Amino acid sequence: MQTAFTPEQLQDPEVARSNEVLRSCVHCGFCTATCPTYVELGDERDSPRGRIYLIKEMLEKGGAPDPAVVTHVDRCLSCLSCMTTCPSGVHYMHLVDHARNHIAAHHERPAPDRLVRRLLGFVLPRPGLFRLALIGGLLARPFRAILPGRLGAMLKLAPARLPGRSPLEGARVHRAEGTRRKRVALLQGCAQVALAPEINEATIRLLTRHGVEVVVAEGASCCGALNHHMGQHDAALALVKGNVAAWTRELDGEGLDAIVINASGCGTTVKDYGHMLRNDRDWAARAAAVSALTRDISELLEAIDLPAGAPPEPLAVAYHAACSLQHGQRVRHAPKLLLARAGFEVREIGEAHLCCGSAGTYNLLQPAMAERLAARKVGHIEAVRPDVVATGNIGCLMQIGGRTAVPVVHTVELLDWATGGPKPRALMR
């Protein structure tokens, strides 16, 4: 693709990077076949190729974007399926992230939209505040069917009960059983801590049982993805730097063999820290080191050669591949191989490459499209008649779990159960 940025514009490293991405696009259109919004809407402007054109014109022009451009960029899930499909290696993620930052800096959204985005950006990364919000959601659940738009969508996603605090919350070091094979840092996350603390509990049990010491680094918090994808650039970078500093202290202390993420949406962002801070001379090297050490939990379990197990009950598992894992991190086979090795019957679902509609805050900001994609995904899941659904991302777990009677659990909960841990709570209800 030809671009027409001025030399002055190209002095900005973000524009220079977007220029590289744009010039790598050859207009082939392969991405349209795997884009969830294009598959649903059939509008070229809601395809990656169409958005690339719109973003190019917006960035070249500079200043306030056309409201129509904002609409079509907002509809993008950042599922990154287009990056898996693209034969030219177009790094769409960096381009759309830059577009969102540009929109946030130059576009005045309506007051209700600004308020919702600020609330989400402030509350979700803070587990304490998020718990309070969930309590409010529980009280308002009886009214969820009559509330319109985003309010109704938020209440539909609120859990029917509020999980208690994990007994492991606050503990900094979890010692390995037997001989220590590895020492890793675990990102506890933000929304996951409040919504499903059993995921971190299962992760810690599984790793320590197999000789891995788990440390929760002091000062590590939200990965910054939620703010980053809403164009809240400064808030995102503050969280990124806090995590890089926390994990660097551990690296400089007793050392780390890996930084483990069990929410794949977070993992995709942490693996991109090196890019996000590449132009900051004080942080670039440390951020790159953190990204290089980051592993999804399934990658680490595969690397330590998790022994074969046998679940106490024979179960058919429909594996839902989170977009951030299969497209963002290109981790496609490890979770299924681990589940099969543990003795579960793994069933593939149709259109596995398409997003479920969760996508961070997307299901709150774009509820109509998210609902369509969720219905499509649940239809494919139920068609294979599984006993349980396994996934590697908290957002997918909540999005799918609220729309089907089939229990939905994190992959690590099943692996923990098959190798000596307790039965996942969702399977006991």
C-alpha positions as CSV (number, residue, x, y, z in Angstrom):
1,M,0.0,0.0,0.0
2,Q,1.3,3.5,-0.9
3,T,1.4,6.0,1.9
4,A,1.8,9.8,1.8
5,F,3.1,10.8,5.3
6,T,5.2,13.9,5.4
7,P,8.8,13.8,6.7
8,E,7.6,15.7,9.7
9,Q,4.9,13.1,10.5
10,L,7.4,10.3,10.1
11,Q,9.5,11.8,12.9
12,D,6.9,10.4,15.3
13,P,7.9,6.8,16.0
14,E,4.3,5.7,16.2
15,V,3.5,7.1,12.8
16,A,6.7,5.6,11.4
17,R,5.7,2.2,12.8
18,S,2.2,2.5,11.3
19,N,3.7,3.5,8.0
20,E,5.7,0.3,8.0
21,V,2.6,-1.7,8.7
22,L,0.5,0.0,6.1
23,R,3.1,-0.5,3.4
24,S,3.2,-4.2,4.1
25,C,-0.5,-4.6,3.1
26,V,-1.0,-5.8,-0.5
27,H,-4.9,-5.5,-0.5
28,C,-5.4,-9.2,-1.1
29,G,-8.5,-9.4,1.1
30,F,-7.7,-12.8,2.7
31,C,-8.4,-11.2,6.1
32,T,-12.0,-10.5,5.2
33,A,-12.9,-14.2,5.4
34,T,-11.7,-14.6,9.0
35,C,-12.9,-11.2,10.4
36,P,-15.8,-11.7,12.8
37,T,-17.4,-8.3,12.1
38,Y,-17.1,-8.6,8.3
39,V,-18.5,-12.2,8.5
40,E,-21.5,-10.8,10.4
41,L,-22.0,-7.5,8.7
42,G,-20.6,-7.9,5.2
43,D,-19.4,-4.2,5.2
44,E,-15.9,-3.7,3.8
45,R,-15.3,-0.9,6.3
46,D,-15.8,-3.5,9.1
47,S,-13.1,-5.7,7.6
48,P,-9.3,-5.4,8.4
49,R,-8.6,-4.3,4.8
50,G,-11.3,-1.6,5.0
51,R,-10.1,-0.4,8.4
52,I,-6.6,-0.3,7.2
53,Y,-7.7,2.2,4.4
54,L,-9.7,4.2,6.9
55,I,-6.8,4.3,9.4
56,K,-4.3,5.3,6.7
57,E,-6.4,8.3,5.6
58,M,-7.1,9.3,9.3
59,L,-3.4,9.3,10.2
60,E,-2.2,11.0,7.0
61,K,-4.8,13.7,7.4
62,G,-4.1,14.1,11.2
63,G,-6.3,15.9,13.6
64,A,-9.9,15.0,14.4
65,P,-11.1,11.8,12.6
66,D,-14.3,11.5,10.8
67,P,-17.0,10.0,13.1
68,A,-17.6,7.2,10.7
69,V,-14.0,6.1,11.0
70,V,-14.4,6.1,14.8
71,T,-17.4,3.8,14.4
72,H,-15.7,1.3,12.3
73,V,-12.5,1.2,14.4
74,D,-14.6,0.9,17.5
75,R,-16.3,-2.2,16.0
76,C,-12.9,-4.0,15.7
77,L,-12.5,-6.7,18.4
78,S,-8.7,-6.8,18.1
79,C,-9.1,-10.5,17.9
80,L,-6.2,-10.6,15.5
81,S,-7.6,-13.4,13.3
82,C,-6.5,-11.2,10.4
83,M,-2.9,-11.5,11.5
84,T,-3.1,-15.3,11.4
85,T,-4.6,-15.2,7.9
86,C,-2.4,-12.5,6.4
87,P,0.1,-13.9,3.9
88,S,2.1,-10.6,4.0
89,G,2.7,-10.4,7.8
90,V,0.7,-7.2,8.3
91,H,1.0,-6.4,12.0
92,Y,-2.5,-5.1,12.3
93,M,-2.4,-5.1,16.2
94,H,0.2,-2.2,16.3
95,L,-1.8,-0.3,13.6
96,V,-5.1,-0.5,15.4
97,D,-3.6,0.3,18.7
98,H,-2.1,3.5,17.2
99,A,-5.4,4.3,15.6
100,R,-7.2,4.1,19.0
101,N,-4.6,6.3,20.7
102,H,-5.1,8.9,17.9
103,I,-8.9,8.7,18.3
104,A,-8.6,9.2,22.0
105,A,-6.4,12.2,21.6
106,H,-8.3,13.9,18.8
107,H,-11.9,12.8,18.9
108,E,-14.5,14.2,21.4
109,R,-16.9,11.3,22.2
110,P,-20.4,12.0,23.5
111,A,-20.5,12.5,27.3
112,P,-22.2,9.2,28.2
113,D,-19.6,7.3,26.1
114,R,-16.7,9.2,27.8
115,L,-18.2,8.4,31.2
116,V,-18.5,4.7,30.6
117,R,-15.0,4.4,29.2
118,R,-13.5,6.3,32.1
119,L,-15.4,4.2,34.6
120,L,-14.3,0.9,33.0
121,G,-10.7,2.1,32.7
122,F,-10.7,3.1,36.4
123,V,-12.7,0.3,38.0
124,L,-11.8,-2.9,36.1
125,P,-8.0,-2.8,36.7
126,R,-8.6,-2.5,40.5
127,P,-9.9,-5.8,42.0
128,G,-11.2,-4.0,45.2
129,L,-13.3,-1.5,43.3
130,F,-14.4,-4.2,40.8
131,R,-15.7,-6.3,43.7
132,L,-17.8,-3.4,44.8
133,A,-19.1,-3.0,41.3
134,L,-20.0,-6.6,41.2
135,I,-22.0,-6.3,44.4
136,G,-23.9,-3.4,42.8
137,G,-24.5,-5.7,39.8
138,L,-25.9,-8.4,42.0
139,L,-28.4,-6.0,43.5
140,A,-29.4,-4.8,40.1
141,R,-29.7,-8.2,38.4
142,P,-33.5,-8.4,38.7
143,F,-33.6,-5.3,36.3
144,R,-31.1,-6.5,33.7
145,A,-33.8,-7.5,31.2
146,I,-35.3,-4.1,31.1
147,L,-32.2,-2.0,31.0
148,P,-31.1,-0.9,27.6
149,G,-27.7,-1.1,25.8
150,R,-24.5,-1.1,27.8
151,L,-26.2,-1.1,31.2
152,G,-28.1,-4.2,30.4
153,A,-25.0,-5.8,28.9
154,M,-23.0,-5.1,32.0
155,L,-25.6,-6.7,34.2
156,K,-26.0,-9.7,32.0
157,L,-22.2,-10.3,32.4
158,A,-22.3,-9.9,36.2
159,P,-22.1,-13.3,37.9
160,A,-25.1,-14.7,39.7
161,R,-23.0,-15.0,42.9
162,L,-19.9,-13.2,44.1
163,P,-16.9,-15.5,44.7
164,G,-15.2,-15.2,48.0
165,R,-11.7,-14.0,48.4
166,S,-9.1,-16.6,47.7
167,P,-7.2,-17.9,50.7
168,L,-4.0,-17.6,48.6
169,E,-4.7,-13.8,48.0
170,G,-1.9,-11.8,49.5
171,A,0.6,-14.6,49.7
172,R,3.8,-13.7,47.9
173,V,5.7,-17.0,47.5
174,H,4.3,-20.5,47.0
175,R,7.1,-23.1,47.5
176,A,7.5,-26.0,45.1
177,E,6.8,-29.5,46.4
178,G,9.9,-31.6,46.4
179,T,12.9,-30.5,44.3
180,R,12.5,-27.1,42.8
181,R,12.7,-27.3,39.0
182,K,11.8,-23.7,38.1
183,R,10.9,-20.4,39.7
184,V,8.3,-18.3,38.0
185,A,6.3,-15.1,38.6
186,L,2.5,-15.3,38.2
187,L,0.5,-12.4,37.1
188,Q,-2.7,-12.6,39.2
189,G,-4.6,-10.2,37.0
190,C,-7.4,-7.8,37.9
191,A,-10.9,-8.9,36.8
192,Q,-9.9,-12.5,37.2
193,V,-9.1,-12.1,40.9
194,A,-12.6,-10.9,41.6
195,L,-14.5,-13.1,39.1
196,A,-12.8,-16.4,39.3
197,P,-10.1,-16.7,42.0
198,E,-10.2,-20.5,41.5
199,I,-8.1,-20.1,38.3
200,N,-5.1,-18.7,40.2
201,E,-5.6,-21.3,42.9
202,A,-5.6,-24.1,40.4
203,T,-2.5,-22.6,38.6
204,I,-0.5,-22.4,41.8
205,R,-1.5,-25.9,43.0
206,L,-0.6,-27.4,39.6
207,L,2.7,-25.7,39.3
208,T,3.9,-26.2,42.9
209,R,2.9,-29.9,42.7
210,H,5.2,-30.3,39.8
211,G,8.2,-28.6,41.3
212,V,7.7,-25.0,40.2
213,E,8.0,-22.2,42.8
214,V,5.5,-19.5,42.1
215,V,6.1,-15.9,43.2
216,V,3.5,-13.1,43.1
217,A,5.8,-10.1,42.6
218,E,5.2,-7.1,44.9
219,G,3.9,-4.2,42.9
220,A,2.6,-6.3,39.9
221,S,-1.0,-5.5,39.1
222,C,-3.2,-5.2,36.0
223,C,-1.4,-5.8,32.7
224,G,-2.7,-2.6,31.2
225,A,-4.6,-4.2,28.3
226,L,-8.0,-2.9,29.3
227,N,-6.8,0.7,29.3
228,H,-4.5,0.2,26.2
229,H,-7.3,-1.0,24.0
230,M,-9.5,1.9,24.9
231,G,-6.8,4.4,23.9
232,Q,-6.1,5.3,27.5
233,H,-2.4,5.5,26.7
234,D,-1.0,7.1,29.9
235,A,-2.9,4.9,32.3
236,A,-1.8,1.8,30.4
237,L,1.8,2.7,30.4
238,A,1.8,3.4,34.1
239,L,0.6,-0.1,34.7
240,V,3.1,-1.6,32.2
241,K,6.0,0.2,33.9
242,G,4.8,-0.9,37.4
243,N,4.8,-4.6,36.2
244,V,8.2,-4.3,34.5
245,A,9.7,-2.8,37.6
246,A,8.1,-5.5,39.9
247,W,9.3,-8.4,37.7
248,T,12.8,-6.8,37.2
249,R,13.2,-6.7,41.0
250,E,12.6,-10.5,41.0
251,L,14.9,-11.1,38.1
252,D,17.7,-9.1,39.9
253,G,16.9,-10.9,43.2
254,E,16.4,-14.7,43.2
255,G,15.8,-14.8,39.4
256,L,13.0,-16.1,37.3
257,D,12.7,-18.8,34.7
258,A,9.5,-17.4,33.3
259,I,6.7,-14.9,33.8
260,V,3.5,-17.0,33.6
261,I,0.1,-15.6,32.5
262,N,-3.1,-17.6,32.8
263,A,-5.3,-15.0,31.1
264,S,-4.4,-15.0,27.5
265,G,-5.6,-11.5,26.9
266,C,-3.1,-10.3,29.4
267,G,-0.4,-12.5,27.9
268,T,-0.7,-11.0,24.5
269,T,-0.2,-7.5,26.0
270,V,2.7,-8.5,28.3
271,K,4.5,-10.1,25.3
272,D,4.2,-6.8,23.6
273,Y,5.7,-4.7,26.4
274,G,9.0,-4.5,24.6
275,H,7.3,-2.8,21.7
276,M,5.2,-0.5,23.9
277,L,8.3,0.8,25.7
278,R,10.8,0.5,22.8
279,N,11.3,4.3,22.5
280,D,11.8,4.9,26.3
281,R,15.5,4.6,26.9
282,D,14.9,4.1,30.7
283,W,12.5,1.2,30.2
284,A,13.1,-0.4,26.8
285,A,15.7,-3.0,27.8
286,R,13.8,-4.1,30.9
287,A,10.5,-4.3,29.0
288,A,12.1,-6.4,26.3
289,A,13.5,-8.8,28.9
290,V,10.1,-9.1,30.5
291,S,8.4,-9.8,27.1
292,A,11.0,-12.4,26.3
293,L,10.4,-14.3,29.5
294,T,6.6,-14.3,29.3
295,R,4.8,-17.6,28.7
296,D,1.2,-18.6,28.7
297,I,0.5,-21.2,31.3
298,S,0.0,-23.9,28.6
299,E,3.4,-23.1,27.2
300,L,5.1,-23.6,30.6
301,L,3.2,-26.8,31.3
302,E,4.3,-28.2,28.0
303,A,7.9,-27.1,28.6
304,I,8.0,-28.9,32.0
305,D,6.6,-32.0,30.4
306,L,3.5,-32.3,32.6
307,P,3.0,-36.0,33.2
308,A,0.0,-37.8,31.7
309,G,-2.9,-38.2,34.0
310,A,-6.4,-39.6,34.2
311,P,-9.4,-37.5,35.2
312,P,-11.6,-39.0,37.9
313,E,-14.4,-38.9,35.4
314,P,-14.3,-39.4,31.6
315,L,-15.4,-36.1,30.1
316,A,-15.7,-34.8,26.6
317,V,-14.1,-31.3,26.5
318,A,-15.0,-28.7,23.8
319,Y,-11.8,-26.6,23.6
320,H,-12.5,-22.9,22.9
321,A,-9.3,-21.2,21.6
322,A,-9.3,-17.7,22.9
323,C,-8.3,-15.2,20.1
324,S,-5.6,-13.7,22.2
325,L,-4.0,-17.1,22.6
326,Q,-4.4,-18.6,19.1
327,H,-4.0,-15.4,17.1
328,G,-2.2,-13.0,19.5
329,Q,0.3,-15.4,20.9
330,R,0.2,-18.1,18.2
331,V,-0.3,-20.8,20.9
332,R,-2.7,-23.3,19.2
333,H,-1.7,-26.8,20.0
334,A,-0.4,-26.9,23.6
335,P,-3.7,-26.6,25.4
336,K,-5.4,-29.4,23.4
337,L,-2.4,-31.7,23.7
338,L,-2.2,-31.2,27.5
339,L,-5.9,-31.9,27.8
340,A,-5.7,-35.0,25.7
341,R,-2.6,-36.2,27.6
342,A,-4.5,-35.7,30.9
343,G,-7.1,-38.2,29.6
344,F,-9.9,-35.9,28.4
345,E,-11.7,-36.4,25.0
346,V,-11.0,-33.1,23.2
347,R,-13.7,-32.1,20.7
348,E,-13.0,-29.4,18.0
349,I,-15.7,-26.8,17.5
350,G,-16.8,-25.2,14.2
351,E,-15.4,-21.8,13.2
352,A,-12.9,-22.1,16.0
353,H,-11.0,-19.1,14.6
354,L,-13.9,-16.7,15.1
355,C,-14.1,-14.5,18.3
356,C,-16.8,-15.2,21.0
357,G,-17.3,-11.4,21.3
358,S,-15.7,-10.9,24.7
359,A,-12.5,-9.1,23.6
360,G,-11.7,-7.3,26.9
361,T,-14.3,-4.5,27.3
362,Y,-15.8,-5.1,23.8
363,N,-18.9,-6.9,25.1
364,L,-19.6,-3.9,27.3
365,L,-19.0,-1.2,24.7
366,Q,-20.4,-3.0,21.7
367,P,-23.1,-5.3,23.2
368,A,-25.2,-5.9,20.1
369,M,-22.3,-7.3,18.0
370,A,-20.9,-9.1,21.0
371,E,-24.2,-10.8,21.6
372,R,-24.4,-12.0,17.9
373,L,-20.9,-13.4,18.1
374,A,-21.6,-15.1,21.4
375,A,-24.7,-16.8,20.0
376,R,-22.7,-18.0,17.0
377,K,-20.0,-19.4,19.3
378,V,-22.3,-21.1,21.7
379,G,-24.2,-22.7,18.8
380,H,-20.9,-24.3,17.6
381,I,-20.0,-25.4,21.1
382,E,-23.4,-27.1,21.8
383,A,-23.3,-28.8,18.4
384,V,-20.5,-31.1,19.6
385,R,-22.4,-32.1,22.8
386,P,-19.5,-31.6,25.3
387,D,-19.6,-32.3,29.0
388,V,-17.5,-29.2,29.7
389,V,-16.0,-26.3,27.8
390,A,-12.3,-25.4,28.4
391,T,-10.7,-22.0,27.6
392,G,-7.6,-20.1,28.5
393,N,-9.0,-16.6,29.1
394,I,-11.3,-15.2,31.8
395,G,-13.2,-12.9,29.3
396,C,-14.2,-15.9,27.1
397,L,-15.1,-17.9,30.2
398,M,-17.6,-15.2,31.3
399,Q,-18.9,-14.5,27.8
400,I,-19.6,-18.1,27.0
401,G,-20.5,-19.3,30.5
402,G,-23.4,-16.9,30.7
403,R,-25.1,-18.2,27.6
404,T,-25.0,-22.0,27.9
405,A,-25.9,-24.7,30.4
406,V,-22.6,-26.5,29.6
407,P,-20.1,-25.8,32.4
408,V,-17.2,-23.5,31.3
409,V,-13.8,-23.8,33.1
410,H,-10.2,-22.7,32.6
411,T,-8.0,-25.3,31.0
412,V,-5.7,-25.2,34.0
413,E,-8.6,-26.3,36.3
414,L,-9.1,-29.5,34.4
415,L,-5.3,-30.2,34.3
416,D,-5.1,-29.6,38.1
417,W,-8.0,-32.0,38.7
418,A,-6.5,-34.7,36.5
419,T,-3.2,-34.6,38.4
420,G,-4.4,-34.6,41.9
421,G,-6.3,-31.3,42.5
422,P,-9.9,-30.8,43.4
423,K,-12.8,-31.1,41.0
424,P,-13.5,-27.7,39.3
425,R,-16.3,-25.8,41.1
426,A,-18.3,-25.3,37.9
427,L,-18.5,-29.1,37.5
428,M,-20.0,-29.5,40.9
429,R,-23.0,-27.2,40.3
